[in-house]
C-alpha cells in the first residue's frame, strides 16, 4: 500500500475532497481511470509509458513509479519481450490499434499472462498524440471471450430461428452483409445468396426513386429515437410483390463497420385484411348513413352510441346527443307513454328478446313519423349482449295510404251495392228483353215462313199461268213473245230463289246446328256430287284434308256456295278448281282456287255485301245473297273469309275454321 501511496505522490495526484480546488480536466480523466477495476495505461506518441492507473499496483503488487517510462517492459517475461517490442514498434509506425498476450512479473517474482490492447488517440490532423490501452488477465479475457462467443452463438441461434426476417446492410455501400434464414425465405432466396447484393434489389422498382430520401429520413429518425419503424413495399426473387413492416436501427459491427439492422415482417395478409376491413367499414358507413331508415346503436343499458345521418337529419340533432340515454333524446318527446314503452322494450332487448312495434317519433319543426320500430340484441363470441341495434322504418305514407284505401273501400262497397242493385234491375230488364226477343224471333220465323209461302204461291201461279199460255198458244206466239214469256219464267224463278236466300240469311246464327266429327274430304265429295258440275270441269282436292269437330250443315253450305260460284262464274267450260288446306295453331285455313276470269280489286269487299253482283242478273242468273250467307256463317263460327284475285288471273277464296267449334249461343 506504501508503493501505491508513493506512486500517487510521484504522479502529483492529490486525493479528492470537497474543499480542494477544481481539477484540470486531464486530472479528472485520470481520476476516473483510477476508479476503474480494469488495468489502464497511457503512453506518449513515441511509446513511453507516462500513466498507469491504480489497478496496476493492486494487480501486480508493485509501485506504479517503478513501471513508468520504459521500465514497464522490464516486468515482461524475457521470452515475451521481443514480441512486445516488435508489436509495440509496429503499432507506433502504423498508428494502428493492437492486441497481444504477454506475461508480466508480479511482486513475488511469478509471471502471469495478460492480454494487452492499445489504440492511438488522434488530433484534428489525424496525428497520434498519445496511446491508451488496457491490460486484462488472460484467464479473465478468455472467460469474457468465451462468454462473448457463447452470447454470439446464442444470438445467432435466436436470429436464425426468429419468426421475423433480419438483414444487416453496410451503411457505406448499402450492400447486404447478412440475412437470416427467415429473411431469405421471405424474399425467395437461397442461403447466403443475398450476401454482397445491393439492398435495392429488395425494393419494388417504382419506390426506388424515393429510396435515398427515405433512407436519409430513416437515419435521422434512428439518430433521434434509436430506431425507426416503417412500412416498405418489397419484391421477391420471382417478382412477387408484398408488404413488410420494418424496424431499423444502427450499430457498429466489428467486421463490417456501421451497419443498418432491418427486422422485417411480412404484413401482406394483414394489410389485405386491413384493406378489406376498411372497405367493409366504408360500405357499412355508406349503408348506415345513406339508408332511408332510421338506425341507432345503443349500449345494453340504453345509452346512445351512434345514430345514422337519416335519423340525425330527421330530428335536426347533432352528434352531441351521443352518450345520452336514448329515451331522453328529442326523438321520443311525443309523450311520456312513448318513453316508458321504449325503456321497457330496451330492457327486454338487453335480456335477449327482440322487440318490435309501431310508434310515432318526433322530428324537427314539429314533424312526426310513424315507424315500424324494432330492437335487436347483438351478442359477442361468448353470447354476451354487447350492443342493441334499433331500426325505424318510416311507414307514415303506408299508414296514410291504408287510411285512404279504407275510405276508398268503404266508398267502393257503397258503389258496388248501388251497382249490384242496378245490375239486378238490368238483368231483370235483359231477361224480359230476351224473353221478348225470343217471342219476336218466333214471330219473325213464323212471318218469314208465311211470307215465303204467301210470296212463293203467286210466283208459282204466275209461272204456271205462263206455261199454260204458252201451251194454249203453241205455234201462235210470235218469236218475240216467246222470248218474253221465257224471260218471265226466269224472273219468277229468280224471285223465288231470292226469297229463299233471304230466308236462309235471316236464319244464320239464330238456329243452332248439331256438332259432329266431319271428314272434310268426304263432305266435299258429297257437295261436288250434289252440285253436279260439267264433266269438263276439273276439281282437285288436297290429300291432307282434315277431320275436325264442326257443324257439318254450316261447313257444307260454305263449301257449296264457294264451289258453285266458281263453276257458275267461270268464263270457260273446261275450268279447273283446287281445294287446299293449311293447319294453324287453333284453326284450319281452307282455300278454293279457280282459274276463271278473276275479280277486280274494287269488288273484293263489295262481293260479300248482300244483293251485290258483278254482272247483270239477266245475263247470268244470280241473287247476290250466296257470299253474304257464307261470310255470315264463317264469322259466326269464329273464322274469317277474304278473296285474293286479279282480273284475268283467277280467284282464291280463303276462310278459317276453328278446330274446336265455338259454344256460341244463337244470335237474336
C-alpha positions as CSV (number, residue, x, y, z in Angstrom):
1,X,0.0,0.0,0.0
2,X,3.0,2.3,0.6
3,X,4.1,1.7,-3.0
4,X,0.6,2.8,-4.1
5,X,0.8,5.9,-2.0
6,X,4.2,6.7,-3.2
7,X,3.2,6.3,-6.8
8,X,0.3,8.7,-6.3
9,X,2.7,11.2,-4.8
10,X,5.2,10.7,-7.6
11,X,2.5,11.5,-10.1
12,X,1.4,14.5,-8.1
13,X,-2.2,13.4,-7.8
14,X,-3.9,14.5,-4.7
15,X,-6.9,12.8,-3.1
16,X,-10.3,14.2,-4.0
17,X,-12.0,16.3,-1.3
18,X,-14.9,18.7,-1.2
19,X,-12.6,21.7,-0.3
20,X,-9.8,21.1,-2.8
21,X,-9.6,23.4,-5.8
22,X,-11.2,22.3,-9.1
23,X,-9.0,19.8,-11.0
24,X,-7.7,20.1,-14.5
25,X,-9.9,18.1,-17.0
26,X,-6.9,15.8,-17.6
27,X,-6.6,15.1,-13.9
28,X,-10.3,14.4,-13.7
29,X,-9.9,11.9,-16.6
30,X,-7.1,10.2,-14.7
31,X,-9.2,10.1,-11.5
32,X,-11.9,8.4,-13.5
33,X,-9.4,5.8,-14.8
34,X,-8.1,5.3,-11.2
35,X,-11.6,4.3,-10.1
36,X,-11.9,1.6,-12.7
37,X,-11.0,-2.1,-11.8
38,X,-9.6,-2.6,-15.3
39,X,-5.8,-2.1,-15.7
40,X,-5.4,1.1,-17.8
41,X,-2.4,2.8,-19.3
42,X,-1.5,5.9,-21.3
43,X,1.7,6.3,-23.4
44,X,3.2,9.2,-25.3
45,X,3.3,9.3,-29.1
46,X,6.8,7.7,-29.1
47,X,5.6,4.8,-26.9
48,X,6.9,5.8,-23.5
49,X,4.5,4.9,-20.6
50,X,3.6,8.0,-18.7
51,X,0.5,6.8,-16.8
52,X,-0.7,3.7,-15.1
53,X,-3.9,3.5,-13.0
54,X,-4.2,2.1,-9.5
55,X,-5.4,-1.3,-10.8
56,X,-1.7,-2.0,-11.9
57,X,-0.4,-1.7,-8.4
58,X,-3.3,-3.7,-6.9
59,X,-3.0,-6.4,-9.6
60,X,0.9,-6.8,-9.8
61,X,1.6,-5.6,-6.2
62,X,4.4,-3.2,-7.4
63,X,4.8,0.6,-7.2
64,X,3.5,2.5,-10.2
65,X,6.6,4.7,-10.3
66,X,8.8,1.6,-10.9
67,X,6.8,0.8,-14.2
68,X,6.7,4.2,-15.9
69,X,8.6,5.2,-19.0
70,X,10.3,2.1,-20.5
71,X,10.6,0.4,-17.1
72,X,7.3,-1.4,-17.6
73,X,9.0,-3.6,-20.3
74,X,11.4,-4.9,-17.6
75,X,8.4,-6.7,-16.0
76,X,7.6,-8.6,-19.2
77,X,8.8,-12.2,-19.3
78,X,12.2,-12.4,-21.1
79,X,10.7,-14.7,-23.7
80,X,7.9,-12.3,-24.5
81,X,9.9,-9.0,-24.6
82,X,10.9,-9.4,-28.3
83,X,7.2,-9.9,-29.2
84,X,6.2,-7.0,-27.1
85,X,8.8,-4.6,-28.5
86,X,8.1,-5.7,-32.1
87,X,4.3,-5.3,-31.8
88,X,4.7,-2.0,-30.0
89,X,7.1,-0.6,-32.5
90,X,4.9,-1.8,-35.4
91,X,1.8,-0.1,-33.9
92,X,3.7,3.1,-33.4
93,X,4.9,3.1,-37.0
94,X,1.5,2.2,-38.5
95,X,-0.6,4.1,-36.0
96,X,-2.9,1.1,-35.7
97,X,-4.6,-0.5,-32.7
98,X,-3.1,-3.8,-31.5
99,X,-3.8,-6.7,-29.2
100,X,-1.1,-9.1,-27.8
101,X,-0.9,-11.7,-25.0
102,X,2.2,-11.1,-22.6
103,X,3.4,-12.5,-19.3
104,X,4.2,-9.9,-16.6
105,X,6.2,-10.5,-13.4
106,X,4.4,-9.9,-10.1
107,X,5.8,-8.7,-6.8
108,X,6.6,-12.3,-5.7
109,X,8.6,-13.0,-8.8
110,X,6.0,-15.2,-10.5
111,X,4.7,-14.4,-14.1
112,X,1.1,-14.1,-15.0
113,X,-0.5,-13.9,-18.5
114,X,-2.3,-10.7,-19.6
115,X,-4.0,-9.6,-22.8
116,X,-2.7,-6.1,-23.7
117,X,-4.8,-3.8,-26.0
118,X,-3.8,-0.4,-27.3
119,X,-5.4,2.3,-29.5
120,X,-4.0,5.6,-30.8
121,X,-5.5,8.9,-29.9
122,X,-5.5,11.2,-33.0
123,X,-5.7,15.0,-33.2
124,X,-7.6,17.1,-35.8
125,X,-4.7,16.5,-38.2
126,X,-5.0,12.7,-37.7
127,X,-1.6,12.6,-36.0
128,X,-1.0,10.4,-32.9
129,X,-0.8,12.4,-29.8
130,X,-0.8,9.6,-27.3
131,X,-1.8,5.9,-26.8
132,X,-4.4,4.5,-24.4
133,X,-4.9,0.9,-23.6
134,X,-5.9,-1.9,-21.2
135,X,-4.3,-4.9,-19.6
136,X,-6.6,-7.8,-18.7
137,X,-5.6,-11.1,-17.0
138,X,-5.6,-13.7,-19.8
139,X,-7.9,-16.1,-17.8
140,X,-10.4,-13.3,-17.4
141,X,-10.1,-12.3,-21.0
142,X,-10.6,-15.9,-22.1
143,X,-13.6,-16.2,-19.9
144,X,-15.0,-13.0,-21.2
145,X,-14.2,-14.1,-24.8
146,X,-15.8,-17.4,-24.1
147,X,-18.9,-15.7,-22.7
148,X,-19.0,-13.3,-25.7
149,X,-18.6,-16.3,-28.1
150,X,-21.4,-18.1,-26.3
151,X,-23.5,-15.0,-26.4
152,X,-22.8,-14.6,-30.1
153,X,-23.7,-18.2,-30.7
154,X,-26.9,-17.7,-28.7
155,X,-27.7,-14.6,-30.7
156,X,-27.0,-16.5,-34.0
157,X,-29.4,-19.3,-32.9
158,X,-32.0,-16.8,-31.9
159,X,-31.5,-14.8,-35.1
160,X,-31.7,-18.0,-37.3
161,X,-34.9,-19.1,-35.6
162,X,-36.7,-15.8,-35.3
163,X,-40.1,-15.6,-37.0
164,X,-39.1,-12.2,-38.3
165,X,-36.7,-11.6,-41.2
166,X,-33.4,-9.9,-40.2
167,X,-30.8,-8.4,-42.5
168,X,-27.7,-6.3,-42.0
169,X,-26.8,-3.6,-44.5
170,X,-23.5,-2.0,-44.6
171,X,-24.1,1.8,-44.5
172,X,-21.1,2.8,-46.6
173,X,-22.1,1.0,-49.8
174,X,-25.6,-0.3,-48.8
175,X,-24.8,-3.9,-49.5
176,X,-26.4,-6.8,-47.6
177,X,-23.8,-8.5,-45.4
178,X,-26.1,-10.9,-43.6
179,X,-29.7,-12.2,-43.9
180,X,-31.2,-14.8,-41.5
181,X,-33.0,-17.8,-43.0
182,X,-36.4,-16.3,-42.4
183,X,-35.4,-13.2,-44.4
184,X,-34.1,-15.3,-47.2
185,X,-37.2,-17.5,-47.2
186,X,-39.4,-14.4,-47.1
187,X,-37.8,-13.0,-50.3
188,X,-37.4,-16.4,-52.0
189,X,-33.5,-16.6,-52.0
190,X,-31.2,-19.5,-51.2
191,X,-28.9,-19.5,-48.2
192,X,-26.3,-16.7,-48.3
193,X,-27.5,-15.7,-51.9
194,X,-28.3,-12.2,-50.7
195,X,-24.8,-11.6,-49.2
196,X,-23.0,-8.9,-51.1
197,X,-26.1,-7.8,-53.1
198,X,-27.3,-4.2,-53.0
199,X,-30.3,-3.7,-50.8
200,X,-32.1,-2.0,-53.7
201,X,-33.0,-5.4,-55.2
202,X,-35.4,-6.0,-52.4
203,X,-37.5,-2.8,-53.0
204,X,-40.3,-2.5,-55.6
205,X,-38.9,-0.6,-58.6
206,X,-41.4,2.3,-58.6
207,X,-40.5,3.0,-55.0
208,X,-36.7,3.3,-55.7
209,X,-36.6,6.9,-56.9
210,X,-37.5,8.0,-53.4
211,X,-35.2,5.5,-51.7
212,X,-32.4,7.9,-51.0
213,X,-34.7,10.5,-49.4
214,X,-36.4,7.8,-47.4
215,X,-33.1,6.4,-46.2
216,X,-31.9,9.8,-45.0
217,X,-35.2,10.4,-43.2
218,X,-34.9,7.0,-41.5
219,X,-31.3,7.6,-40.5
220,X,-32.3,10.9,-38.9
221,X,-35.1,9.1,-37.1
222,X,-32.7,6.4,-35.9
223,X,-30.3,9.0,-34.6
224,X,-33.1,10.8,-32.7
225,X,-35.0,7.8,-31.4
226,X,-32.6,4.9,-31.6
227,X,-34.8,3.1,-34.2
228,X,-37.3,3.7,-37.0
229,X,-40.4,1.7,-37.8
230,X,-42.0,2.0,-41.3
231,X,-43.8,0.0,-44.0
232,X,-41.9,-1.0,-47.1
233,X,-43.1,-2.3,-50.5
234,X,-40.8,-5.3,-51.3
235,X,-40.3,-7.6,-54.3
236,X,-39.4,-11.3,-54.1
237,X,-36.9,-13.0,-56.3
238,X,-39.7,-14.3,-58.6
239,X,-41.2,-10.8,-58.9
240,X,-44.0,-11.3,-56.4
241,X,-44.8,-8.0,-54.6
242,X,-45.5,-8.0,-50.9
243,X,-45.6,-5.5,-48.0
244,X,-43.4,-5.6,-44.8
245,X,-43.3,-3.8,-41.6
246,X,-39.7,-2.9,-40.8
247,X,-37.9,-1.8,-37.7
248,X,-34.4,-0.3,-38.3
249,X,-31.5,0.5,-36.0
250,X,-27.8,1.2,-36.5
251,X,-24.8,-0.3,-34.7
252,X,-21.1,-0.7,-35.1
253,X,-20.2,-4.2,-36.4
254,X,-16.7,-5.5,-35.6
255,X,-16.3,-6.8,-39.2
256,X,-18.4,-4.5,-41.4
257,X,-18.3,-1.2,-39.6
258,X,-21.5,0.8,-39.4
259,X,-24.5,-1.4,-40.4
260,X,-28.2,-0.9,-40.6
261,X,-30.2,-3.7,-38.9
262,X,-33.6,-4.2,-40.5
263,X,-36.1,-6.5,-38.9
264,X,-39.0,-7.1,-41.3
265,X,-42.2,-9.0,-41.0
266,X,-44.5,-9.9,-43.9
267,X,-47.7,-8.0,-43.4
268,X,-49.3,-8.6,-46.9
269,X,-52.1,-10.7,-45.4
270,X,-52.6,-8.3,-42.6
271,X,-52.5,-5.3,-44.9
272,X,-55.0,-7.0,-47.2
273,X,-57.2,-7.9,-44.2
274,X,-56.9,-4.3,-43.0
275,X,-57.8,-3.1,-46.5
276,X,-60.8,-5.4,-46.6
277,X,-61.8,-4.2,-43.1
278,X,-61.6,-0.6,-44.3
279,X,-63.6,-1.4,-47.3
280,X,-66.2,-3.2,-45.1
281,X,-66.2,-0.2,-42.8
282,X,-66.6,2.2,-45.8
283,X,-69.5,0.0,-47.1
284,X,-71.0,-0.1,-43.6
285,X,-70.8,3.6,-43.3
286,X,-72.3,4.1,-46.7
287,X,-75.2,1.8,-45.9
288,X,-75.5,3.0,-42.3
289,X,-75.7,6.7,-43.3
290,X,-77.4,6.5,-46.7
291,X,-80.2,4.2,-45.9
292,X,-83.7,5.9,-45.7
293,X,-84.4,4.1,-42.5
294,X,-83.6,5.4,-39.0
295,X,-80.8,3.4,-37.3
296,X,-79.4,3.8,-33.8
297,X,-76.8,1.8,-31.9
298,X,-77.2,1.6,-28.1
299,X,-75.3,0.1,-25.2
300,X,-77.3,-2.6,-23.4
301,X,-78.2,-0.1,-20.7
302,X,-79.8,2.2,-23.3
303,X,-77.1,4.8,-23.8
304,X,-76.9,6.1,-27.3
305,X,-73.6,5.2,-29.1
306,X,-74.4,6.2,-32.7
307,X,-77.2,7.4,-35.0
308,X,-77.2,7.4,-38.8
309,X,-77.4,10.5,-40.9
310,X,-81.1,9.9,-41.7
311,X,-82.0,9.9,-38.0
312,X,-79.9,12.9,-37.2
313,X,-81.4,15.0,-40.1
314,X,-85.0,14.0,-39.3
315,X,-84.5,15.1,-35.7
316,X,-82.3,18.0,-36.6
317,X,-79.8,16.9,-33.9
318,X,-76.1,16.7,-33.8
319,X,-73.6,14.2,-32.6
320,X,-73.7,15.8,-29.1
321,X,-76.6,13.6,-28.3
322,X,-74.3,10.6,-28.3
323,X,-73.9,9.3,-24.7
324,X,-77.4,10.3,-23.6
325,X,-80.0,7.8,-22.5
326,X,-81.9,7.1,-25.7
327,X,-85.4,7.7,-24.3
328,X,-84.3,11.2,-23.2
329,X,-83.4,12.3,-26.7
330,X,-85.6,14.6,-28.8
331,X,-86.9,11.7,-31.0
332,X,-89.0,10.4,-28.1
333,X,-90.7,13.6,-26.8
334,X,-94.2,12.8,-28.3
335,X,-95.5,11.6,-25.0
336,X,-94.4,10.1,-21.6
337,X,-96.1,6.8,-22.6
338,X,-93.9,6.5,-25.6
339,X,-90.8,7.0,-23.4
340,X,-92.0,4.4,-21.0
341,X,-92.7,1.9,-23.7
342,X,-89.2,2.4,-25.2
343,X,-87.5,1.9,-21.9
344,X,-89.4,-1.3,-21.3
345,X,-88.5,-2.5,-24.9
346,X,-84.8,-1.7,-24.4
347,X,-84.8,-3.6,-21.1
348,X,-86.3,-6.7,-22.8
349,X,-83.8,-6.5,-25.6
350,X,-81.0,-6.3,-23.1
351,X,-82.1,-9.8,-21.9
352,X,-82.0,-11.2,-25.4
353,X,-85.6,-10.5,-26.6
354,X,-86.4,-8.9,-29.9
355,X,-88.8,-6.1,-29.6
356,X,-91.0,-4.7,-32.5
357,X,-93.9,-2.4,-32.5
358,X,-95.3,0.7,-34.3
359,X,-94.6,4.0,-32.7
360,X,-94.7,7.7,-33.5
361,X,-91.4,9.6,-33.1
362,X,-90.7,13.4,-33.1
363,X,-88.8,15.3,-35.8
364,X,-87.6,18.8,-36.5
365,X,-90.1,21.5,-36.8
366,X,-92.9,19.6,-35.1
367,X,-92.9,16.9,-37.7
368,X,-93.7,13.3,-36.7
369,X,-93.2,9.9,-38.3
370,X,-95.0,6.6,-37.7
371,X,-92.3,3.9,-37.6
372,X,-92.2,0.2,-37.8
373,X,-89.7,0.1,-34.9
374,X,-87.5,-2.8,-33.8
375,X,-84.8,-3.5,-31.3
376,X,-82.4,-6.4,-31.8
377,X,-79.6,-7.5,-29.4
378,X,-76.1,-8.3,-30.7
379,X,-74.0,-10.9,-29.0
380,X,-70.3,-11.4,-28.9
381,X,-68.5,-14.8,-29.2
382,X,-69.3,-15.5,-25.6
383,X,-73.0,-14.9,-26.2
384,X,-72.9,-11.8,-24.1
385,X,-75.1,-9.0,-25.3
386,X,-72.8,-6.1,-26.2
387,X,-74.9,-3.9,-28.5
388,X,-78.5,-3.1,-29.3
389,X,-79.4,-2.3,-32.9
390,X,-82.5,-0.1,-33.3
391,X,-84.2,0.4,-36.6
392,X,-87.1,2.6,-37.5
393,X,-88.8,2.3,-40.9
394,X,-91.0,5.3,-41.8
395,X,-94.4,3.9,-42.6
396,X,-96.2,7.2,-42.5
397,X,-97.0,7.1,-46.2
398,X,-98.2,3.5,-45.9
399,X,-100.4,4.4,-42.9
400,X,-101.9,7.3,-44.9
401,X,-102.4,5.0,-47.9
402,X,-104.1,2.4,-45.7
403,X,-106.5,5.1,-44.4
404,X,-107.2,6.2,-47.9
405,X,-107.7,2.6,-49.0
406,X,-110.0,2.0,-46.1
407,X,-112.0,5.1,-47.1
408,X,-111.9,4.0,-50.8
409,X,-113.0,0.5,-49.8
410,X,-116.0,1.9,-48.0
411,X,-116.9,4.1,-51.0
412,X,-116.3,1.1,-53.3
413,X,-118.5,-1.1,-51.2
414,X,-121.2,1.5,-51.4
415,X,-120.8,1.9,-55.1
416,X,-120.8,-1.9,-55.5
417,X,-124.0,-2.1,-53.6
418,X,-125.5,0.5,-55.8
419,X,-124.2,-1.1,-59.0
420,X,-125.4,-4.5,-57.8
421,X,-128.8,-3.1,-57.4
422,X,-128.5,-1.6,-60.9
423,X,-127.2,-4.8,-62.4
424,X,-130.0,-6.7,-60.8
425,X,-132.5,-4.3,-62.3
426,X,-130.6,-4.5,-65.6
427,X,-130.6,-8.3,-65.5
428,X,-134.3,-8.3,-64.9
429,X,-134.7,-6.0,-67.9
430,X,-132.4,-8.1,-70.0
431,X,-134.3,-11.2,-69.1
432,X,-137.5,-9.5,-70.1
433,X,-135.9,-8.3,-73.3
434,X,-134.5,-11.8,-74.0
435,X,-138.0,-13.3,-73.5
436,X,-139.5,-10.6,-75.7
437,X,-136.8,-11.2,-78.4
438,X,-137.4,-15.0,-78.3
439,X,-141.1,-14.3,-78.8
440,X,-140.3,-11.8,-81.6
441,X,-137.9,-14.3,-83.2
442,X,-140.6,-16.9,-83.2
443,X,-143.0,-14.4,-84.7
444,X,-140.3,-13.5,-87.2
445,X,-139.7,-17.1,-88.2
446,X,-143.4,-17.6,-88.5
447,X,-143.7,-14.4,-90.5
448,X,-140.8,-15.5,-92.7
449,X,-142.4,-18.8,-93.3
450,X,-145.8,-17.3,-94.0
451,X,-144.2,-14.6,-96.2
452,X,-142.2,-17.1,-98.1
453,X,-145.3,-19.3,-98.6
454,X,-147.5,-16.3,-99.5
455,X,-144.9,-14.8,-101.8
456,X,-143.9,-18.0,-103.5
457,X,-147.5,-19.1,-104.1
458,X,-148.4,-16.2,-106.5
459,X,-145.0,-16.7,-108.2
460,X,-145.7,-20.3,-108.8
461,X,-149.1,-19.3,-110.1
462,X,-147.6,-16.8,-112.5
463,X,-145.1,-19.4,-113.6
464,X,-147.8,-22.0,-114.2
465,X,-150.0,-19.4,-116.0
466,X,-147.1,-18.6,-118.3
467,X,-146.7,-22.2,-119.1
468,X,-150.4,-22.6,-119.7
469,X,-150.5,-19.6,-122.1
470,X,-147.5,-21.0,-124.0
471,X,-149.2,-24.4,-124.2
472,X,-152.5,-22.9,-125.3
473,X,-150.9,-20.6,-127.9
474,X,-148.3,-23.1,-129.1
475,X,-147.4,-22.2,-132.6
476,X,-149.4,-18.9,-132.5
477,X,-147.0,-16.7,-130.4
478,X,-144.6,-14.6,-132.4
479,X,-140.9,-15.3,-131.6
480,X,-140.5,-12.0,-129.7
481,X,-143.4,-13.0,-127.4
482,X,-141.9,-16.4,-126.8
483,X,-138.7,-14.7,-125.7
484,X,-140.7,-12.5,-123.4
485,X,-142.5,-15.5,-121.9
486,X,-139.2,-17.3,-121.2
487,X,-137.8,-14.1,-119.6
488,X,-140.9,-14.0,-117.4
489,X,-140.4,-17.6,-116.2
490,X,-136.7,-16.9,-115.4
491,X,-137.5,-13.8,-113.4
492,X,-140.2,-15.7,-111.5
493,X,-137.6,-18.4,-110.6
494,X,-135.1,-15.7,-109.7
495,X,-137.6,-14.1,-107.4
496,X,-138.3,-17.4,-105.8
497,X,-134.6,-18.0,-105.3
498,X,-134.2,-14.5,-103.8
499,X,-137.0,-15.2,-101.3
500,X,-135.3,-18.5,-100.3
501,X,-131.9,-16.7,-100.0
502,X,-133.3,-14.0,-97.7
503,X,-134.9,-16.7,-95.6
504,X,-131.6,-18.6,-95.3
505,X,-129.7,-15.4,-94.5
506,X,-132.0,-14.4,-91.7
507,X,-131.7,-17.9,-90.1
508,X,-127.9,-17.9,-90.0
509,X,-126.7,-17.6,-86.3
510,X,-130.2,-17.8,-85.0
511,X,-130.5,-21.6,-85.2
512,X,-128.1,-24.0,-83.5
513,X,-126.9,-26.8,-85.8
514,X,-125.6,-30.0,-84.3
515,X,-121.8,-30.6,-83.8
516,X,-120.2,-33.8,-85.2
517,X,-116.9,-35.1,-86.4
518,X,-116.6,-34.1,-90.0
519,X,-114.2,-35.6,-92.6
520,X,-113.7,-32.6,-94.9
521,X,-112.7,-34.8,-97.8
522,X,-115.9,-36.9,-97.7
523,X,-118.0,-33.8,-97.2
524,X,-116.5,-32.1,-100.3
525,X,-117.1,-35.2,-102.4
526,X,-120.8,-35.1,-101.4
527,X,-121.0,-31.4,-102.1
528,X,-119.4,-31.8,-105.6
529,X,-121.7,-34.7,-106.4
530,X,-124.8,-32.7,-105.4
531,X,-123.7,-29.7,-107.5
532,X,-123.0,-31.9,-110.5
533,X,-120.6,-29.6,-112.3
534,X,-120.0,-30.1,-116.0
535,X,-117.8,-33.1,-116.9
536,X,-115.3,-30.7,-118.5
537,X,-114.7,-29.1,-115.1
538,X,-111.8,-30.5,-113.0
539,X,-112.0,-30.2,-109.2
540,X,-108.8,-31.3,-107.3
541,X,-108.9,-32.0,-103.6
542,X,-105.7,-31.8,-101.4
543,X,-104.7,-35.1,-99.9
544,X,-104.3,-33.6,-96.4
545,X,-107.8,-32.5,-95.8
546,X,-108.5,-32.9,-92.1
547,X,-111.2,-34.5,-90.0
548,X,-112.5,-32.0,-87.4
549,X,-115.3,-31.3,-84.9
550,X,-117.7,-28.9,-86.6
551,X,-121.3,-28.2,-87.6
552,X,-121.4,-30.1,-90.8
553,X,-124.6,-28.4,-92.2
554,X,-122.9,-24.9,-92.0
555,X,-119.5,-26.1,-93.3
556,X,-121.3,-27.9,-96.2
557,X,-123.2,-24.7,-97.1
558,X,-119.9,-22.6,-97.1
559,X,-118.1,-25.1,-99.5
560,X,-121.3,-25.5,-101.7
561,X,-121.7,-21.7,-102.2
562,X,-118.0,-21.1,-103.0
563,X,-117.6,-24.1,-105.4
564,X,-121.0,-23.2,-107.0
565,X,-119.8,-19.6,-107.6
566,X,-116.5,-20.8,-109.0
567,X,-118.3,-23.0,-111.6
568,X,-121.1,-20.6,-112.3
569,X,-118.9,-17.5,-112.9
570,X,-116.2,-19.3,-114.9
571,X,-115.6,-18.0,-118.4
572,X,-114.7,-21.4,-119.9
573,X,-116.4,-24.8,-119.8
574,X,-113.1,-26.5,-119.0
575,X,-112.3,-24.7,-115.8
576,X,-110.1,-26.0,-113.0
577,X,-110.7,-25.7,-109.2
578,X,-108.3,-26.7,-106.5
579,X,-109.2,-27.0,-102.8
580,X,-106.3,-27.0,-100.3
581,X,-105.8,-26.6,-96.5
582,X,-103.1,-25.4,-94.1
583,X,-103.1,-26.1,-90.4
584,X,-102.5,-23.3,-87.9
585,X,-102.4,-23.4,-84.1
586,X,-106.1,-23.1,-83.4
587,X,-107.8,-23.3,-86.8
588,X,-107.5,-24.6,-90.4
589,X,-107.2,-22.3,-93.3
590,X,-109.1,-23.5,-96.4
591,X,-108.5,-22.2,-100.0
592,X,-110.8,-22.6,-103.0
593,X,-108.8,-21.5,-106.1
594,X,-110.1,-21.3,-109.7
595,X,-108.6,-20.2,-113.0
596,X,-111.6,-18.1,-114.0
597,X,-111.8,-14.5,-115.2
598,X,-110.8,-13.1,-111.8
599,X,-112.3,-10.2,-109.7
600,X,-111.1,-6.6,-109.9
601,X,-109.7,-5.2,-106.6
602,X,-112.5,-2.7,-106.3
603,X,-115.0,-5.5,-105.8
604,X,-113.1,-7.6,-103.2
605,X,-115.2,-6.2,-100.3
606,X,-118.4,-5.5,-102.2
607,X,-119.0,-9.1,-103.2
608,X,-119.7,-10.0,-99.6
609,X,-122.5,-7.4,-99.4
610,X,-126.0,-8.8,-99.8
611,X,-127.6,-8.4,-103.2
612,X,-124.2,-7.3,-104.8
613,X,-123.5,-8.9,-108.2
614,X,-120.7,-8.4,-110.7
615,X,-122.8,-9.0,-113.8
616,X,-126.4,-8.1,-114.8
617,X,-128.9,-10.7,-113.4
618,X,-130.4,-11.2,-116.8
619,X,-127.1,-12.1,-118.3
620,X,-126.2,-14.7,-115.6
621,X,-128.7,-15.8,-113.0
622,X,-127.5,-14.6,-109.5
623,X,-129.3,-13.4,-106.4
624,X,-126.3,-11.7,-104.8
625,X,-127.0,-13.4,-101.5
626,X,-124.7,-16.5,-101.5
627,X,-121.4,-14.9,-100.5
628,X,-123.2,-12.8,-97.8
629,X,-124.5,-16.1,-96.3
630,X,-121.0,-17.6,-96.5
631,X,-119.4,-14.6,-94.7
632,X,-122.1,-14.6,-92.0
633,X,-121.6,-18.4,-91.4
634,X,-117.8,-18.2,-91.3
635,X,-117.8,-15.2,-88.9
636,X,-120.5,-16.7,-86.7
637,X,-118.3,-19.8,-86.3
638,X,-115.3,-17.7,-85.2
639,X,-113.5,-17.5,-88.6
640,X,-112.6,-15.0,-91.3
641,X,-113.1,-15.0,-95.1
642,X,-111.3,-13.0,-97.8
643,X,-110.7,-13.0,-101.5
644,X,-107.4,-12.9,-103.4
645,X,-107.8,-12.1,-107.1
646,X,-106.8,-10.1,-110.1
647,X,-108.6,-9.7,-113.4
648,X,-107.6,-12.5,-115.8
649,X,-105.6,-14.4,-113.2
650,X,-108.3,-16.5,-111.4
651,X,-109.7,-16.2,-107.9
652,X,-108.9,-17.7,-104.5
653,X,-111.4,-17.6,-101.6
654,X,-109.7,-18.2,-98.2
655,X,-111.5,-18.8,-95.0
656,X,-110.5,-20.0,-91.5
657,X,-112.4,-22.6,-89.4
658,X,-111.8,-23.3,-85.7
659,X,-110.6,-26.8,-84.8
660,X,-113.0,-26.7,-81.9
661,X,-116.4,-25.0,-82.6
662,X,-117.5,-22.0,-80.6
663,X,-120.1,-22.6,-78.0
664,X,-121.9,-19.5,-79.1
665,X,-125.5,-19.0,-78.3
666,X,-127.6,-18.2,-81.3
667,X,-127.9,-14.6,-82.2
668,X,-131.2,-13.0,-81.5
